[in-house]
Amino acid sequence: MITLNVNSLVNAEIFWKELGLEEEVALNEAVITRPQTITMTIPYIDEVRDKVIELGLATSEIVPTANDKFMFSFVAPEENTVIIIGDWVCQPYTSEKRAEFFHNIKHVDYVRKYEQLTTLTEGEYLLFGRLTCPWTRYFARQLPEIWDKKIYFIDTEYTDFDTELASLREKY
């Protein structure tokens, strides 16, 4: 947890709660003579950056760090500079991201006939997702850790056109 000096504890609590980072920052009400710079690492930076932008604060671009993470910065209302580091789920889609996705799901079984789902047993995994979904691509990066398990994949790209798929997604 990072301690941050603020002029108004009430306003700062509202701000950090709005960002969903109230558990990351300990606030100390004190007269601020000069702004602080704080850095925090969180799992995903996308949602926080979107909230900062919604609050009307300027942000830097998201840039890579030396350890395969990403970061951006912004100036908080009390002129404190905040640097956020974490994974960027919604990275621009590239051919490399496509290749990485297919590598990560190479040991899964594609479900084409939904009735085969009635035979799933404990210890088997079912992944609903699509190549164009950044969250699916991010989750797929973890699949190599469980390649020894039985994993089924249902491509949800055409849920709008496939009523059976839509009801299946609703069920599971």
C-alpha positions, -999 to 999 in steps of 0.1 A, spaced: 0 0 0 12 35 -9 8 65 15 -3 96 -3 -5 131 13 -37 149 4 -53 183 13 -88 169 17 -93 134 29 -130 133 19 -123 144 -17 -94 120 -21 -113 91 -7 -141 97 -33 -115 100 -61 -96 68 -53 -128 49 -47 -141 61 -81 -109 46 -97 -114 13 -77 -79 18 -61 -89 26 -26 -73 -6 -13 -40 4 -30 -36 39 -15 -35 50 22 -44 86 25 -28 110 49 -45 144 53 -18 170 55 -10 203 40 8 195 7 37 217 0 47 199 -31 31 172 -52 41 136 -49 48 110 -76 35 75 -68 37 43 -88 15 13 -83 12 -21 -100 -22 -35 -106 -33 -66 -126 -50 -47 -155 -46 -11 -164 -74 -8 -190 -103 -1 -167 -84 24 -145 -73 43 -175 -108 44 -189 -121 58 -155 -93 84 -154 -103 96 -189 -140 96 -179 -131 119 -150 -117 143 -175 -80 139 -165 -54 138 -191 -34 106 -194 -3 96 -211 -3 70 -238 1 34 -227 37 23 -232 56 -10 -226 79 -14 -197 111 -34 -195 93 -64 -179 66 -70 -205 41 -49 -186 26 -16 -196 22 17 -180 5 51 -182 5 82 -160 -19 109 -151 -20 139 -128 -45 135 -100 -66 164 -88 -41 175 -62 -13 176 -87 1 143 -76 16 123 -105 4 87 -106 21 60 -127 0 28 -131 18 -4 -142 1 -37 -152 -11 -58 -181 -29 -41 -209 -58 -64 -219 -70 -44 -249 -38 -41 -267 -40 -33 -304 -48 -65 -323 -19 -76 -345 -9 -107 -364 14 -116 -336 -15 -115 -311 -35 -138 -335 -6 -163 -337 -1 -162 -299 -38 -170 -294 -37 -200 -317 -6 -212 -300 -22 -210 -266 -53 -229 -276 -36 -256 -297 -44 -282 -271 -81 -274 -267 -110 -293 -283 -133 -272 -304 -169 -279 -296 -190 -279 -328 -219 -300 -315 -233 -286 -283 -248 -318 -272 -214 -331 -264 -213 -307 -234 -237 -330 -216 -208 -354 -211 -185 -329 -193 -170 -342 -161 -154 -326 -131 -118 -314 -139 -127 -305 -175 -128 -269 -186 -151 -251 -209 -139 -218 -225 -164 -195 -242 -147 -169 -262 -137 -155 -295 -104 -145 -312 -115 -109 -315 -121 -105 -277 -91 -91 -259 -102 -108 -226 -104 -142 -243 -69 -136 -258 -56 -126 -224 -72 -156 -206 -58 -179 -233 -23 -169 -223 -29 -190 -191 -40 -221 -209 -5 -236 -214 -3 -240 -176 -32 -264 -178 -26 -282 -211 -26 -315 -192 -63 -309 -185 -92 -315 -208 -102 -281 -222 -132 -274 -246 -135 -242 -266 -167 -227 -279 -163 -199 -304 -188 -172 -295 -181 -150 -325 -216 -156 -341 -238 -156 -309 -260 -130 -326 -268 -154 -355 -268 -187 -337 -298 -190 -313 -286 -224 -300 -253 -208 -291 -270 -178 -275 -291 -200 -252 -261 -222 -244 -241 -191 -233 -271 -180 -212 -272 -214 -196 -235 -216 -187 
